[in-house]
Each structure stands twice: as structure tokens, then as C-alpha cells.
Amino acid sequence: MNDMSLRPAPAPAMTSAEALHPKERRSRRFAWIGMAASLILFSASLVVLWHVVSGIDVDELKTAFTAASLRQIGLAILLTAVSYSLLTCYDAIALRQIKVHIPYRTTALASFTSYAVSFTLGFPLLTAGTVRYWIYAPRGLSAGRVASLTVIAGVTFWLGMALVLAWSMIRQADEVASLVYTNIWINQLVGLIAAILVVGYLGWVSLKRRAVKIQGWRLELPGFRLTVAQMLIGAADVCAGAAVLFVLLPGGHNIGFETFVAIYIFAVMLGVASHAPGGLGVFEATILLALSSYPREPVLGALLLYRLCYYLVPFVVALAFLGAYEIRNRIKSSRAAFTESEDQGETEAV
């Protein structure tokens, strides 16, 4: 008998899916589910948005868009500046947590430009992280530390959202129910859950130092004092952002600010879940549905002005700042290289 027949048959090659660890397979499966859910949410929002705006009179929309007074536009610009100023505190808190000292002017530049770019382009972990690394890397921050900073800043945002949502949903459950056609008890339950999550997280990080591992790197979370600061700054930022749209709404809507903040937060959360850049389409559809009892043209006009004030203008300013920052760095590098060549020439002449 041929010896080859006695050898065991080679095992079939494993496919890439079979070679993955079970945890990795589950992670990929959840990623695909999340992506599918985001696409479904985005598509459904576009359908709703098209249904809502399809009957809008274009002339009335133009009138509504240009009907905003100089006072409204001025307040919107001021509140936008307040919101983006508070966003710089996100980075300041994160830098303090990772024990890195960076001048505030650099922190403000990195924070403002990263948020202005990520709000417009979407994918904040990628876009905001890239802009931050571009500015912070010359200051000695590694990619891991920039990632840590971005995560801590994100925690600040969500803590602020949860705190304001808990407050508004518990206090204004009846008014929110009249707008979104839900039960008062459901709204209060949502607010109570948000409050429990905020208090629970605060207690969790207060008992001892907490750290999490993300993609192999260790991130130590802020303690009690910094977490309280995160909540308050995040809440103030969310309120300032909501106020930008609130002051642009047409007069006579009779909606309290606390009630409107709850609607605004739901719109932002759905926009984030959809992964659409700036929640585009999803945010508008949510606001239009919540305010469906009011004339559509003025509300849509306010939404367009909000996009202009809070997204487009800061995005253009951020690009200008980044361009000026890069030109300045290149000029400094050229001067340094020229000075070095001159010094070398003088040394050789001697």
C-alpha cells in the first residue's frame, strides 16, 4: 500500500469568519445590527421628513426663513458662541484628567475646530479625533491620549444630556406628552431612568478610581469632582444649543423652554443614532413631528436658520482657523530651517 494513503487528510482551511474569536464574531454581528438599525432610522426619518415638507409652500418658506428679526439672529449667534465656548471646557476637563498641561488657546482651537468639523461631517470619533491629533500631537500627545481625551469629552456630552433630560422629563412630563402624544407616566419614567443613570454613574466613579479598557488601552475615568463638573458643563452646553433653535422659532408657539429642551434632546439622540452628519434629516423630522400642531413653514425656516448659525458658520470658521494654523506652522518651520542653514554656513566659514 502507498504510504501516502496512511497519512491523515489535511484539515480544511478555516474561513476568516471561523478564525475569529467568538467575542469578535459577536462584536461584528452587533456592529452590523447597529449599522442596519442606523440605516433604517435614517431612511424612515427621510420618509417622514419628505411627507411633512412635501406640502410646504416654497414662497411661505422663503418668507418664514427671512422673517427672523435681527434680535433673534443676534441671540442665536451669541448662544452659539456660548455653546462652543462651553465645548472648550470638555477638552480642558479631559486634559486635566489625563494630567497634561496645554495652554488654553491651544485647547480652545482644538476643541472648537474638532467639534465644528465633526458636527457637520459626522463620525465624531474619527473626524474630531483626527483634528485633535493634528493640533495636540506637536504638543507631545500620543494617539492613545488623544483617543482618551475624545472619549472623556464624549462622556461629558452624554452626562449633560442625561441630566437635562431627567430634569425636563420629570418636571414637564405633561407638556411633553401633549406634543409627542405619549403618556405622562412614560415620560416621567424616562426622566427617572435618566436620573438613576446619572446618580448611579456619579456614585460608581466616586467610590474608587475607575478605569475601562478600550481597544487595548486603559482609560481612567474622572472622579467625583470632575464628574460633577462634567455634568454641569455638559448640561449648560445642551441648554445653550437648544436655546439657539428656541430663539429662532416664530413667536406665539407657547412652548416652555424646559419642554422644548426635552424635544431637542430626543432629536439630537436620534440624530446621533442615525450616524447622519449632524443628524441631518433625522433631527429636522423629529422637531417637525413634535411641533406638528404649529405651521410647518415657520418651523422649517427656524430649522434652516439653526443649521446655518450652529453648523455651517462654525464649520467655515473652523476651516479658516485650521488653514491659518497650518500656514503659521509652515512659516515657523521654514524660518527654523532657514536659521539652521545660516548657522551651519557661518560655522563652516569659520
C-alpha positions in Angstrom: 0.0 0.0 0.0 1.2 3.5 -0.8 2.4 5.4 2.4 0.6 8.4 1.2 -2.7 6.7 1.9 -1.8 6.3 5.6 -1.3 10.0 6.2 -4.3 11.8 7.6 -6.1 14.1 5.2 -5.2 17.7 5.8 -7.8 19.7 7.8 -9.9 22.1 5.7 -8.7 25.6 5.8 -10.6 27.8 8.2 -12.5 30.7 6.7 -11.9 34.2 8.0 -15.2 34.2 9.9 -14.4 30.8 11.5 -10.9 32.0 12.6 -12.4 34.9 14.6 -12.7 34.6 18.3 -16.3 34.2 19.5 -16.2 37.7 21.1 -15.0 39.2 17.8 -17.8 37.4 15.9 -20.4 38.8 18.3 -18.8 42.2 18.1 -19.0 42.2 14.3 -22.6 40.9 14.5 -23.6 43.7 16.8 -21.8 46.2 14.6 -23.8 45.0 11.5 -27.0 45.2 13.5 -26.2 48.7 14.7 -25.4 49.8 11.2 -28.7 48.3 9.9 -30.7 50.0 12.6 -29.0 53.3 11.8 -29.8 53.0 8.1 -33.4 52.0 8.9 -33.8 55.0 11.3 -32.2 57.4 8.8 -34.4 56.1 5.9 -37.5 56.3 8.0 -36.7 59.8 9.0 -36.2 60.9 5.4 -39.6 59.4 4.5 -41.2 61.3 7.4 -39.4 64.5 6.6 -40.5 64.2 2.9 -44.1 63.6 4.0 -44.0 66.6 6.3 -42.4 69.1 3.9 -43.9 67.9 0.7 -46.9 70.1 1.1 -45.0 73.2 2.1 -45.4 76.3 0.1 -42.0 77.5 -1.1 -42.9 81.2 -1.1 -44.2 80.9 2.5 -41.0 79.0 3.4 -38.8 81.8 2.0 -40.9 84.4 3.9 -40.5 82.4 7.1 -36.8 82.0 6.6 -36.3 85.7 6.2 -38.8 86.7 8.8 -36.4 86.3 11.7 -35.6 89.6 13.3 -32.1 90.9 13.9 -32.6 90.4 17.6 -33.4 86.7 17.0 -30.4 86.2 14.8 -28.1 88.1 17.2 -29.3 86.0 20.1 -28.8 82.8 18.1 -25.2 83.8 17.2 -24.5 84.8 20.9 -25.9 81.5 22.2 -23.9 79.6 19.5 -20.7 81.3 20.8 -21.7 80.4 24.4 -22.2 76.7 23.4 -18.9 76.4 21.6 -17.1 78.2 24.4 -18.6 75.6 26.8 -17.4 72.8 24.5 -13.8 74.0 25.0 -14.3 73.1 28.7 -14.8 69.5 27.6 -11.2 69.3 26.4 -10.0 71.2 29.4 -11.5 68.7 31.8 -10.2 65.8 29.8 -6.7 67.2 29.7 -6.8 67.6 33.5 -7.9 64.0 33.9 -5.0 62.7 31.8 -2.7 65.0 33.6 -1.5 67.0 30.6 -1.0 70.8 30.7 -1.8 72.5 27.4 -2.2 76.3 27.0 -5.9 77.2 26.9 -5.6 78.9 23.4 -4.4 75.6 22.0 -7.2 73.7 23.9 -9.8 76.2 22.6 -8.5 75.8 19.0 -8.5 72.0 19.1 -11.9 71.8 20.8 -13.7 74.4 18.6 -12.4 73.1 15.3 -12.9 69.4 16.2 -16.5 69.9 17.2 -17.3 72.3 14.3 -15.9 69.7 11.8 -17.4 66.6 13.4 -20.9 68.2 13.9 -21.0 68.9 10.2 -19.2 65.8 8.7 -20.4 63.2 11.3 -18.4 60.2 12.6 -17.1 62.2 15.6 -14.6 59.6 16.9 -12.8 59.7 13.5 -13.2 63.4 12.5 -12.9 65.0 15.9 -10.1 62.7 16.9 -8.2 63.4 13.7 -8.4 67.2 14.1 -7.4 67.0 17.8 -4.4 64.8 17.0 -3.3 67.3 14.3 -3.3 70.1 16.9 -2.3 68.2 20.0 0.4 65.9 18.5 3.0 68.7 18.3 2.4 69.3 22.0 3.5 65.8 22.8 0.2 63.9 23.0 0.2 60.4 21.6 -2.7 58.9 19.6 -3.8 56.9 22.7 -4.0 60.1 24.8 -5.9 61.9 22.2 -8.3 59.0 22.0 -8.7 59.1 25.8 -9.4 62.8 25.6 -12.1 62.3 22.9 -13.8 59.6 25.0 -13.8 61.7 28.2 -15.2 64.6 26.2 -17.9 62.3 24.8 -18.8 61.2 28.4 -19.2 64.9 29.4 -21.7 65.4 26.5 -23.8 62.4 27.4 -23.8 63.2 31.1 -25.1 66.7 30.4 -27.7 65.3 28.0 -28.9 62.8 30.6 -29.0 65.4 33.4 -31.1 67.9 31.4 -33.4 65.1 30.1 -34.1 63.8 33.6 -34.9 67.3 34.8 -37.2 68.3 31.9 -39.0 64.9 31.6 -39.8 64.8 35.3 -40.9 68.4 35.6 -42.7 68.8 32.2 -44.0 65.3 31.6 -47.5 66.6 30.9 -46.5 69.2 28.3 -44.1 66.8 26.6 -46.9 64.3 26.4 -49.2 66.8 24.7 -46.6 67.4 22.0 -45.4 63.9 21.2 -48.6 62.1 22.1 -47.1 59.8 24.9 -48.3 59.0 28.4 -47.3 61.3 31.3 -46.2 58.3 33.3 -44.0 57.0 30.4 -42.3 60.5 30.2 -41.8 60.5 34.0 -40.4 57.0 33.8 -37.9 58.1 31.1 -36.8 61.0 33.3 -36.5 58.8 36.3 -34.4 56.3 34.5 -32.1 59.1 33.2 -31.8 60.4 36.7 -31.0 57.0 38.1 -28.3 56.5 35.4 -26.7 59.9 36.2 -26.7 59.3 40.0 -25.6 55.7 39.6 -22.7 56.7 37.4 -21.7 59.5 39.9 -21.8 57.1 42.8 -19.8 54.5 40.8 -16.9 56.8 40.0 -17.0 58.2 43.5 -16.4 55.0 45.4 -13.0 54.4 44.0 -10.9 55.1 40.9 -12.5 53.5 37.9 -10.8 52.6 34.6 -12.0 51.0 31.4 -10.1 49.3 28.6 -11.0 50.3 25.0 -9.2 48.6 22.1 -6.4 47.5 24.4 -5.6 50.9 26.0 -6.6 51.8 29.6 -8.6 54.9 30.4 -9.0 56.2 33.9 -12.3 57.9 34.4 -12.7 61.2 36.3 -13.6 61.1 40.0 -16.5 62.8 41.9 -15.4 66.4 41.5 -14.5 66.3 37.8 -17.6 64.2 37.1 -19.9 66.9 38.7 -18.1 69.5 36.6 -18.7 67.4 33.5 -22.4 67.1 34.3 -22.9 70.9 34.9 -20.8 72.0 31.9 -22.5 69.4 29.6 -25.9 70.5 30.8 -25.1 74.1 30.2 -23.9 73.3 26.7 -27.0 71.3 25.9 -29.2 74.2 27.1 -27.3 76.7 25.1 -27.5 74.6 21.9 -31.3 74.1 22.4 -31.7 77.9 23.1 -30.2 78.7 19.7 -33.2 77.0 18.0 -35.6 78.1 20.6 -35.0 81.8 20.0 -35.3 81.3 16.2 -38.8 79.7 16.5 -41.6 82.0 15.4 -43.5 83.9 18.2 -46.7 82.6 19.7 -45.7 79.0 19.9 -46.4 78.9 23.7 -43.8 76.2 24.4 -41.8 76.4 27.6 -38.1 76.2 27.3 -37.9 73.2 29.6 -40.4 71.3 27.5 -38.6 72.3 24.3 -35.2 71.1 25.7 -36.7 67.6 26.1 -37.8 67.5 22.5 -34.4 68.9 21.4 -32.5 66.2 23.3 -34.6 63.4 21.7 -34.0 64.9 18.3 -30.2 65.0 19.0 -30.1 61.5 20.3 -32.0 60.1 17.3 -29.6 62.1 15.0 -26.6 60.6 16.8 -28.1 57.1 16.5 -28.7 57.5 12.8 -25.0 58.4 12.2 -26.1 61.0 9.7 -23.7 64.0 9.6 -25.1 66.4 12.2 -28.2 64.3 12.4 -29.3 65.9 9.1 -32.8 64.9 8.2 -33.4 62.9 11.4 -33.1 66.0 13.7 -35.4 68.0 11.5 -38.0 65.3 11.2 -38.2 64.8 14.9 -38.6 68.5 15.6 -41.3 68.9 12.9 -43.2 65.9 14.2 -43.1 67.2 17.8 -44.3 70.7 16.6 -46.7 69.4 14.0 -49.6 71.4 15.6 -47.8 74.6 14.5 -47.4 76.0 10.9 -44.7 74.0 9.2 -43.2 76.8 7.1 -42.1 78.9 10.1 -40.7 75.9 12.0 -38.8 74.7 9.0 -37.5 78.2 8.4 -36.2 78.3 12.0 -34.6 74.9 11.5 -32.8 76.1 8.4 -31.5 79.2 10.2 -30.4 77.0 13.1 -28.4 74.8 10.7 -26.8 78.0 9.3 -25.9 79.5 12.7 -24.9 76.4 14.7 -23.4 74.2 12.0 -22.4 76.0 8.7 -20.9 79.2 10.1 -18.8 77.5 12.8 -17.7 74.9 10.2 -16.5 77.6 7.8 -14.7 79.5 10.7 -13.1 76.2 11.8 -11.7 75.5 8.4 -10.3 79.1 8.3 -8.7 78.6 11.7 -7.2 75.3 10.6 -5.9 76.8 7.4 -4.3 79.7 9.3 -2.9 77.2 11.9 -1.2 75.2 9.1 0.2 78.2 7.4 1.6 79.5 10.6 3.3 76.2 11.4 4.8 76.0 7.9 6.1 79.6 8.2 7.7 78.7 11.6 9.2 75.5 10.1 10.6 77.5 7.2 12.1 80.1 9.4 13.6 77.5 11.7 15.2 75.7 8.7 16.5 78.9 7.3 18.1 79.9 10.6 19.6 76.5 11.0 21.1 76.7 7.5 22.5 80.1 8.2 24.1 79.0 11.4 25.6 76.0 9.7 27.0 78.2 6.9 28.6 80.5 9.5 30.2 77.6 11.3 31.7 76.2 8.1 33.1 79.6 7.2 34.8 79.9 10.5 
